[in-house]
Amino acid sequence: MPGLGDETGHGRAAEGVWGGGEAGVGAEAGALSPLSPTHPPTSTATSPPHSTSTSASADASGPAQVSAAASSPGRPGDSADVVIIRRTLDEIGPVADKVTSYFYALLFVRHPDLRALFPAAMDTQRDRLFKALLTSVKNVDDTAYLTEYLSHLGRGHRKYGTLPRHYPAVGECLLTALARYASSTWGPEAEAAWVRAYTKISQIMIDAAAEDELVAPAWWQAEVVSHELRTPDIAVVTVRPDQPYPFLAGQYTSVETPWWPRVWRHYSFAAAPRSDGLLSFHVKAVPAGWVSNAMVHRARPGDVIRLGPPSGSMTVDHTTDNGLLCLGGGTGIAPIKALIEDVAERGHRRPMEVFYGARSDHDLYDLDTMLRLEQSHPWLSVRTVVALGRGGGPRRSLSGQLPDAVRQYGPWWEYDAYLSGPPGMIRNGVDALVGVGIPSDRIRHDSVEELVAAGD
């Protein structure tokens, strides 16, 4: 349960409901019995500890913040429990950082074996815990949404070694922290509402993990087979997993290196599934980025990393003849390249327009590959968009920002749109696409909420 939100590569992040890696440990005698699983746990898988170094330097991270939306008064249709929960959130909002720190202190003192499931440095974990908890309790009445959201987290938590017996320990410490800092609104009624909400949340995650255990490992070992430095801070890393790794073009995975145990970051697959089973990632080293710097500057052929399960819904809908409009900023071009390969392998000629954005011509590290793909497929068009400079270098290069460039072309109402890149680009890109007539339900990208958490 360590991380209700992993960080990611070119802007993907999020996994773990309880804050950074994911942790959870057996409940001691005295744990709140109402927080025990509602029926006997069915998953018994456990993850062996990583055997490498555990030293780490802290990432910059601010205190957890409770959003205004999360702490707003009850809304029409809210159940009594949700109304009560929102009151609690409203009270702890100004001191959310203290609540989180107290929660972790309780967790590690009462259940010291849980500490091994978390990264050595806890800085980035604080925000993730509350973001995930708030998202969960805020939507406790929406069973469909909650099930989808928490099932994904429950499956992802397997790679941390989270077990069903860990959830009561987390719930016990959570309620104790809330009782301490929400004294004005806390009482038997509030405690009962939180117990019911947490029991529902934990059971969904336990069930999802148990189902996933029947069909997939908790993680995959993957050997680095090639490492190509494209720029001083961008590398193309190709790995061979130790067993078949099923995924779809446009998805991403979480990566752990042997140098930073229990620190996971998300990276997109830079190619469609291959017959040889190899997987490629485009990784940009960012300041103070533990995993990104290790992947770019330290990893070499023969090194072994670990992969979590695939995730993401930025995949091609092959049931339609719509064209594909793709915006890729920086290393966000990686999943766009995978989408091109996916369309090509289907043998179905669909117009595909790609806008490849970068700060400067120098940052167009994968341009040659994109132009080769364009030459091979007459239905594909590639334009580069350079933020700094006149953009007169590569063929059909534009200057400015990606969203502005897209507005110059079109019409796009017969296209499905795909965006991959930094959070700001995604937000502005979505606004631009909606503005030129693409319905929001035909615009696919990684969750901006998750992207904001990405620091590596």
C-alpha positions as CSV (number, residue, x, y, z in Angstrom):
1,M,0.0,0.0,0.0
2,P,2.8,2.3,-0.2
3,G,1.9,4.4,-3.1
4,L,-1.5,5.4,-4.1
5,G,0.3,7.2,-6.8
6,D,3.6,6.3,-8.4
7,E,5.5,8.8,-10.3
8,T,6.1,8.4,-14.0
9,G,8.3,8.8,-17.0
10,H,7.3,11.4,-19.6
11,G,4.5,12.4,-17.4
12,R,2.7,9.3,-16.1
13,A,2.1,8.7,-12.5
14,A,0.0,7.1,-9.9
15,E,-0.4,3.9,-8.1
16,G,-0.8,3.1,-4.5
17,V,-3.5,4.3,-2.2
18,W,-1.6,4.7,0.9
19,G,1.3,6.8,-0.2
20,G,4.4,6.1,-2.1
21,G,5.5,2.5,-2.6
22,E,2.8,0.7,-1.1
23,A,2.8,-0.8,2.1
24,G,0.7,-2.5,4.6
25,V,1.4,-4.9,7.2
26,G,-0.3,-7.5,9.3
27,A,-2.7,-6.0,11.8
28,E,-1.7,-6.3,15.5
29,A,-4.1,-7.6,18.0
30,G,-6.3,-4.7,18.8
31,A,-6.7,-3.5,15.3
32,L,-10.2,-2.3,14.6
33,S,-12.2,-5.4,13.8
34,P,-14.7,-3.5,11.6
35,L,-11.8,-2.9,9.2
36,S,-11.1,-6.5,8.7
37,P,-12.0,-7.9,5.2
38,T,-15.7,-8.5,4.9
39,H,-15.1,-12.0,3.8
40,P,-12.0,-14.3,4.1
41,P,-9.1,-13.0,2.0
42,T,-8.4,-15.1,-1.1
43,S,-5.0,-13.8,-2.0
44,T,-1.8,-15.1,-0.3
45,A,0.8,-14.0,-2.7
46,T,3.8,-12.3,-1.2
47,S,6.7,-10.3,-2.8
48,P,10.2,-11.1,-1.7
49,P,12.3,-8.1,-0.6
50,H,14.7,-6.5,-3.1
51,S,18.3,-7.4,-2.3
52,T,20.0,-4.3,-3.4
53,S,20.9,-1.0,-1.9
54,T,18.3,1.0,0.0
55,S,20.1,4.4,0.2
56,A,18.1,7.3,-1.3
57,S,18.0,11.0,-1.5
58,A,14.8,12.9,-1.0
59,D,12.7,14.3,-3.8
60,A,11.2,17.7,-3.3
61,S,7.6,17.4,-2.3
62,G,5.2,19.8,-0.6
63,P,2.7,18.9,2.1
64,A,-0.4,17.1,1.2
65,Q,-3.3,19.4,0.3
66,V,-7.0,18.7,0.5
67,S,-8.7,20.1,-2.5
68,A,-11.6,22.5,-2.2
69,A,-13.8,20.1,-4.1
70,A,-12.9,17.3,-1.7
71,S,-13.8,19.3,1.3
72,S,-17.0,21.0,0.0
73,P,-20.3,20.5,1.8
74,G,-22.6,17.7,0.9
75,R,-24.1,17.6,-2.6
76,P,-27.6,16.5,-3.7
77,G,-27.6,12.7,-3.8
78,D,-24.8,12.2,-1.3
79,S,-25.4,9.5,1.2
80,A,-25.3,10.2,5.0
81,D,-21.9,8.6,5.2
82,V,-20.4,10.8,2.4
83,V,-21.8,14.0,4.1
84,I,-20.2,13.0,7.3
85,I,-16.9,12.1,5.6
86,R,-16.8,15.5,3.8
87,R,-17.2,17.2,7.1
88,T,-14.1,15.4,8.4
89,L,-12.2,16.3,5.3
90,D,-13.2,19.9,5.6
91,E,-11.8,20.0,9.2
92,I,-8.5,18.3,8.5
93,G,-7.9,20.3,5.3
94,P,-5.7,23.0,6.9
95,V,-3.6,20.5,8.7
96,A,-3.5,17.6,6.1
97,D,0.3,17.5,6.2
98,K,0.3,16.9,10.0
99,V,-2.4,14.3,9.7
100,T,-0.4,12.4,7.1
101,S,2.8,12.6,9.1
102,Y,1.0,11.4,12.2
103,F,-0.6,8.5,10.3
104,Y,2.8,7.3,9.1
105,A,4.4,7.6,12.5
106,L,1.6,5.5,14.0
107,L,1.8,2.9,11.2
108,F,5.6,2.4,11.5
109,V,5.6,2.3,15.3
110,R,2.6,0.0,15.7
111,H,3.5,-2.1,12.7
112,P,7.3,-1.8,12.1
113,D,7.3,-4.6,9.6
114,L,5.3,-2.3,7.2
115,R,8.3,0.0,6.8
116,A,10.0,-2.4,4.6
117,L,7.3,-2.1,2.0
118,F,7.9,1.6,1.5
119,P,10.8,3.5,-0.1
120,A,13.7,4.6,2.1
121,A,12.7,8.3,1.7
122,M,9.1,9.1,2.4
123,D,8.9,12.7,1.0
124,T,6.9,11.9,-2.1
125,Q,4.5,9.5,-0.3
126,R,2.6,12.1,1.7
127,D,0.8,13.7,-1.2
128,R,-0.1,10.4,-2.7
129,L,-1.8,9.0,0.4
130,F,-4.3,11.8,0.7
131,K,-4.9,12.1,-3.0
132,A,-5.8,8.5,-3.2
133,L,-7.8,8.4,0.0
134,L,-9.7,11.5,-0.9
135,T,-10.5,10.2,-4.4
136,S,-11.8,7.0,-2.8
137,V,-13.9,8.2,0.0
138,K,-15.2,11.1,-2.1
139,N,-16.6,8.6,-4.5
140,V,-17.7,5.9,-2.1
141,D,-21.3,6.2,-3.3
142,D,-20.3,5.6,-6.9
143,T,-19.7,1.9,-6.9
144,A,-18.9,1.6,-10.6
145,Y,-16.2,4.3,-10.6
146,L,-14.8,3.2,-7.2
147,T,-14.5,-0.4,-8.4
148,E,-12.7,0.5,-11.5
149,Y,-10.4,3.0,-9.7
150,L,-9.6,0.7,-6.8
151,S,-9.3,-2.5,-8.7
152,H,-6.5,-1.0,-10.7
153,L,-4.8,0.1,-7.4
154,G,-5.3,-3.3,-5.9
155,R,-3.7,-5.1,-8.8
156,G,-0.8,-2.6,-8.8
157,H,-0.2,-3.0,-5.1
158,R,0.8,-6.6,-5.6
159,K,4.2,-5.6,-6.7
160,Y,4.9,-4.1,-3.3
161,G,4.0,-7.3,-1.5
162,T,0.7,-5.9,-0.1
163,L,-1.4,-8.7,1.5
164,P,-5.1,-8.7,2.7
165,R,-3.9,-8.7,6.3
166,H,-2.2,-5.4,5.8
167,Y,-5.4,-3.4,5.3
168,P,-6.7,-3.5,8.9
169,A,-3.4,-2.0,10.1
170,V,-3.6,0.9,7.7
171,G,-7.3,1.5,8.6
172,E,-6.6,1.4,12.3
173,C,-3.9,4.1,12.0
174,L,-5.9,6.2,9.6
175,L,-8.9,6.4,12.0
176,T,-6.6,7.2,14.9
177,A,-5.1,10.1,13.0
178,L,-8.4,11.4,11.9
179,A,-9.8,11.2,15.5
180,R,-6.8,13.3,16.7
181,Y,-7.0,16.1,14.1
182,A,-10.8,16.2,13.4
183,S,-11.8,16.5,17.0
184,S,-14.7,18.8,16.3
185,T,-16.5,16.5,13.8
186,W,-15.3,13.2,15.1
187,G,-17.4,10.9,17.1
188,P,-19.1,7.5,17.0
189,E,-21.2,8.5,13.9
190,A,-18.1,9.7,12.0
191,E,-16.1,6.7,13.0
192,A,-18.8,4.4,11.8
193,A,-19.0,6.2,8.5
194,W,-15.3,6.0,7.9
195,V,-15.2,2.3,8.9
196,R,-17.9,1.5,6.4
197,A,-16.2,3.5,3.7
198,Y,-12.7,2.0,4.3
199,T,-14.1,-1.5,4.6
200,K,-15.7,-1.1,1.1
201,I,-12.5,0.4,-0.3
202,S,-10.2,-2.3,1.1
203,Q,-12.4,-5.1,0.0
204,I,-12.5,-4.0,-3.6
205,M,-8.7,-3.8,-3.7
206,I,-8.3,-7.2,-2.0
207,D,-10.7,-8.9,-4.4
208,A,-9.0,-7.3,-7.4
209,A,-5.6,-8.5,-6.3
210,A,-6.8,-12.0,-5.6
211,E,-8.3,-12.2,-9.1
212,D,-5.2,-10.8,-10.7
213,E,-3.0,-13.4,-8.8
214,L,-4.7,-16.2,-10.8
215,V,-3.6,-14.8,-14.2
216,A,-0.5,-12.7,-13.7
217,P,2.7,-12.4,-11.6
218,A,3.1,-9.6,-9.1
219,W,5.9,-8.2,-11.3
220,W,8.2,-9.2,-14.1
221,Q,12.0,-9.4,-14.1
222,A,13.4,-7.7,-17.3
223,E,17.0,-7.7,-18.5
224,V,18.4,-4.7,-20.2
225,V,19.5,-5.8,-23.7
226,S,20.3,-2.5,-25.2
227,H,20.9,1.1,-24.0
228,E,21.1,3.9,-26.6
229,L,21.8,7.5,-25.4
230,R,20.0,9.7,-27.9
231,T,20.9,13.0,-26.1
232,P,22.8,13.7,-23.0
233,D,19.6,13.2,-20.9
234,I,17.4,10.9,-23.1
235,A,18.0,7.2,-23.5
236,V,16.1,4.4,-25.4
237,V,16.2,1.4,-23.2
238,T,15.2,-2.1,-24.5
239,V,14.5,-5.0,-22.1
240,R,13.7,-8.7,-22.3
241,P,11.1,-9.8,-19.7
242,D,11.6,-13.1,-18.0
243,Q,8.1,-14.3,-19.1
244,P,5.5,-13.1,-21.7
245,Y,4.4,-9.6,-21.0
246,P,0.9,-8.8,-22.4
247,F,0.1,-5.2,-23.1
248,L,-1.4,-2.9,-25.8
249,A,0.2,-0.1,-27.8
250,G,-0.4,3.2,-26.0
251,Q,-0.2,1.7,-22.5
252,Y,2.5,2.1,-19.9
253,T,4.1,0.2,-17.0
254,S,5.8,0.9,-13.7
255,V,9.6,0.4,-13.4
256,E,11.8,-0.3,-10.4
257,T,15.6,-0.3,-10.7
258,P,18.0,-2.3,-8.5
259,W,19.6,1.0,-7.3
260,W,16.4,2.4,-5.8
261,P,14.4,-0.4,-4.2
262,R,10.6,0.2,-3.8
263,V,10.8,3.4,-5.9
264,W,8.6,2.9,-9.0
265,R,8.1,5.2,-11.9
266,H,5.8,4.9,-14.9
267,Y,7.1,4.7,-18.5
268,S,5.2,4.2,-21.8
269,F,6.0,1.4,-24.1
270,A,7.7,2.9,-27.2
271,A,6.7,0.1,-29.5
272,A,3.7,-2.1,-30.2
273,P,3.9,-5.7,-29.0
274,R,6.8,-7.5,-30.8
275,S,7.2,-11.1,-31.9
276,D,10.5,-11.3,-30.0
277,G,8.9,-10.1,-26.8
278,L,11.3,-7.2,-26.3
279,L,10.0,-3.9,-24.7
280,S,11.4,-0.4,-25.3
281,F,11.1,2.8,-23.3
282,H,12.1,6.4,-23.9
283,V,13.5,7.8,-20.6
284,K,14.5,11.4,-19.9
285,A,16.6,12.1,-16.9
286,V,15.1,14.9,-14.8
287,P,16.7,16.8,-12.0
288,A,16.7,14.8,-8.8
289,G,14.9,12.0,-10.6
290,W,16.0,8.8,-9.0
291,V,14.7,6.2,-11.4
292,S,15.1,8.4,-14.6
293,N,18.7,9.2,-13.9
294,A,19.4,5.6,-13.1
295,M,17.8,4.4,-16.3
296,V,19.6,7.0,-18.4
297,H,23.0,7.2,-16.8
298,R,23.5,4.0,-14.9
299,A,21.7,1.1,-16.6
300,R,23.6,-1.0,-19.0
301,P,23.0,-4.3,-20.9
302,G,22.9,-7.2,-18.4
303,D,21.2,-5.2,-15.6
304,V,17.9,-6.4,-14.4
305,I,14.9,-4.2,-13.6
306,R,11.4,-5.0,-12.5
307,L,8.2,-4.2,-14.3
308,G,4.7,-3.8,-12.8
309,P,1.6,-4.8,-14.7
310,P,0.6,-2.8,-17.8
311,S,-1.9,0.0,-17.5
312,G,-3.5,2.9,-19.4
313,S,-6.4,3.3,-21.8
314,M,-4.7,5.4,-24.5
315,T,-5.2,2.6,-27.0
316,V,-6.5,2.6,-30.5
317,D,-10.2,1.8,-31.2
318,H,-10.0,-0.6,-34.1
319,T,-13.8,-0.8,-34.5
320,T,-13.9,2.7,-36.1
321,D,-12.6,4.2,-39.4
322,N,-11.9,7.6,-37.7
323,G,-8.6,9.2,-38.4
324,L,-6.1,9.5,-35.5
325,L,-4.8,12.9,-34.4
326,C,-1.7,12.4,-32.1
327,L,0.1,15.0,-30.1
328,G,3.4,13.9,-28.5
329,G,5.5,16.3,-26.4
330,G,9.1,15.4,-25.6
331,T,9.4,11.7,-24.7
332,G,5.6,11.6,-25.0
333,I,6.3,10.7,-28.6
334,A,7.1,7.1,-27.4
335,P,3.5,5.8,-27.0
336,I,2.5,7.7,-30.2
337,K,5.2,5.7,-32.1
338,A,3.6,2.5,-30.6
339,L,0.2,3.6,-31.9
340,I,1.6,4.1,-35.4
341,E,3.0,0.6,-35.4
342,D,-0.3,-0.8,-34.0
343,V,-2.3,0.8,-36.9
344,A,0.3,-0.4,-39.4
345,E,0.1,-4.0,-38.2
346,R,-3.6,-4.0,-38.6
347,G,-3.2,-3.3,-42.3
348,H,-6.1,-0.9,-42.2
349,R,-5.5,2.4,-44.0
350,R,-6.6,5.2,-41.6
351,P,-5.4,8.7,-41.8
352,M,-3.0,9.5,-39.0
353,E,-1.7,13.0,-38.3
354,V,1.2,13.3,-35.8
355,F,2.4,16.6,-34.2
356,Y,5.8,16.0,-32.5
357,G,6.6,18.8,-30.1
358,A,9.9,19.8,-28.5
359,R,11.6,22.8,-26.9
360,S,14.2,23.0,-29.7
361,D,15.3,21.1,-32.8
362,H,17.9,19.4,-30.6
363,D,15.2,17.8,-28.5
364,L,13.6,16.0,-31.5
365,Y,15.6,12.9,-30.5
366,D,13.4,10.4,-32.4
367,L,12.7,12.4,-35.5
368,D,14.6,10.1,-37.9
369,T,12.4,7.2,-36.7
370,M,9.2,9.2,-37.2
371,L,10.2,10.3,-40.7
372,R,11.1,6.7,-41.7
373,L,7.6,5.6,-40.5
374,E,6.1,8.4,-42.5
375,Q,8.0,7.3,-45.7
376,S,6.8,3.8,-45.2
377,H,3.1,4.6,-44.6
378,P,1.3,7.0,-47.0
379,W,-1.6,7.4,-44.5
380,L,0.8,8.9,-42.0
381,S,1.8,12.6,-41.7
382,V,4.4,13.9,-39.2
383,R,4.9,17.5,-38.3
384,T,7.3,18.8,-35.8
385,V,6.5,21.8,-33.5
386,V,9.5,23.6,-31.9
387,A,8.8,25.9,-29.0
388,L,12.1,27.8,-29.2
389,G,13.5,29.0,-32.5
390,R,12.0,29.6,-35.9
391,G,11.2,25.9,-36.6
392,G,12.8,26.1,-40.0
393,G,15.0,23.0,-39.5
394,P,13.2,19.7,-40.1
395,R,10.8,19.3,-43.0
396,R,7.4,20.7,-42.2
397,S,8.6,22.1,-38.9
398,L,6.4,24.6,-37.1
399,S,7.3,27.1,-34.4
400,G,5.3,27.6,-31.2
401,Q,3.3,25.3,-28.9
402,L,1.6,22.0,-29.9
403,P,-2.0,23.1,-29.2
404,D,-1.6,26.3,-31.3
405,A,-0.1,24.3,-34.2
406,V,-3.1,21.9,-34.2
407,R,-5.5,24.8,-34.6
408,Q,-3.8,25.7,-37.9
409,Y,-4.8,22.5,-39.5
410,G,-7.9,20.3,-39.8
411,P,-10.8,19.9,-39.9
412,W,-10.6,17.3,-37.1
413,W,-14.2,16.3,-36.5
414,E,-13.6,12.9,-38.1
415,Y,-10.6,12.1,-35.9
416,D,-10.0,10.5,-32.5
417,A,-7.3,12.4,-30.6
418,Y,-4.4,11.1,-28.5
419,L,-2.2,13.2,-26.3
420,S,1.0,12.2,-24.4
421,G,3.4,14.5,-22.7
422,P,3.8,17.0,-19.8
423,P,0.6,17.9,-17.8
424,G,0.5,21.4,-19.1
425,M,0.6,20.3,-22.7
426,I,-2.2,17.8,-22.0
427,R,-4.4,20.4,-20.4
428,N,-3.9,23.0,-23.2
429,G,-4.1,20.3,-25.8
430,V,-7.5,19.0,-24.6
431,D,-8.8,22.6,-24.6
432,A,-7.5,23.2,-28.1
433,L,-9.0,19.9,-29.4
434,V,-12.4,20.5,-27.9
435,G,-12.2,24.0,-29.4
436,V,-11.7,22.7,-32.9
437,G,-14.7,20.3,-32.6
438,I,-13.4,17.0,-31.3
439,P,-15.9,15.6,-28.7
440,S,-14.2,15.1,-25.3
441,D,-15.2,11.4,-25.4
442,R,-12.9,10.9,-28.4
443,I,-9.9,12.5,-26.7
444,R,-7.6,10.0,-25.0
445,H,-4.7,10.8,-22.6
446,D,-3.3,9.8,-19.3
447,S,-5.1,11.3,-16.3
448,V,-3.9,14.8,-15.7
449,E,-4.4,14.2,-11.9
450,E,-1.9,11.4,-12.2
451,L,0.5,13.3,-14.4
452,V,0.7,16.2,-11.9
453,A,2.2,13.8,-9.3
454,A,4.9,12.8,-11.7
455,G,8.3,14.1,-10.6
456,D,10.6,11.6,-12.2
